[in-house]
Amino acid sequence: MMIFAYHEISRARDPIIPVSIFGTPTAIANFIGVTVHGLILWCVLYYLPFYFEAVKGYTPILAGTALLPLTFTLCPSAITIGLLITRWGCYRWAVVLGSLLACLGSGLLCIINAHTSVAGWVCLMLVPGLGLGSLFPALIYAIQASAEPRQLAMAVAMCSFFRSLGQAIGIAIGGVIFQNSMHSNLMKYPAHASHADDYSKNVILLVEALRKMPESATTDDLKTAYSDSLRIVWAVCCALAGISALLSLLTKDYTLTAGESVQEDVGDTIKTATQVK
């Protein structure tokens, strides 16, 4: 990616990705925000089911159902924020609010432990769902509005690219943090120290091992180590969301008529081409 970026900036006569789409603080801040958004979203969607399976003992179907408090709030909040931005003609407030809620929600996930009740984790998952859902339309609006009309399509494409990049990085970073934290936590318990390497390297193996273990103090220690390790993942997500929230303050409200200008230009071109024909 670094070599490609260097080539596009310094060598290419007709760049595939125009550098000018990153020419404003609004664009840079929100491209970073899109990356962090994808990172946090997929960290949560990927690692929370493991918590429910390993710590709570849920089946895979129940673990997926347990994500409903998060996924149920994503779509309604995204739709609502999109409608409000369209109605009011400004998006900066939505970017800032969504970033703050994502930061707060990631922090609230750190409260979840091995003994959290159903009502507890349901309520704690609502806030990150609202924040992450709000950012879906808000970030896209900000990136579109900051781009020149002729570069609108490229700006939207780069928005999808950076979100996908964040998703890939999120799974990788979350895995490394969890494995290292799990190894450290297991070493604190003499009964599990000998299995620290195996359990920390293979999450699925650990889930299966917990399913076969009878309920005991040793099993509780293993579940506690698991939930404590995930807490570090949520803490890192919270820190990244905090940085994104600070950068969101750089967002500037541009006019939201860029898309209409493009449509008018395309319409005029088609009209002219028809007349010539």
GITAZI-V125551 format. One record per run of one state. SS is the DSSP state (helix for helix, strand for strand, loop for the rest). FROM is the first residue (numbers start at 1). TO is the last residue. Records with the same first field share a line. If there is no record, write none. Layout:
SS=FROM-TO / FROM-TO
//
This chain:
loop=1-1 / 12-18 / 23-24 / 55-59 / 66-67 / 89-91 / 110-117 / 147-148 / 187-189 / 194-195 / 202-202 / 213-216 / 249-257 / 277-277
helix=2-11 / 19-22 / 25-54 / 60-65 / 68-88 / 92-109 / 118-146 / 149-186 / 190-193 / 196-201 / 203-212 / 217-248 / 258-276
//
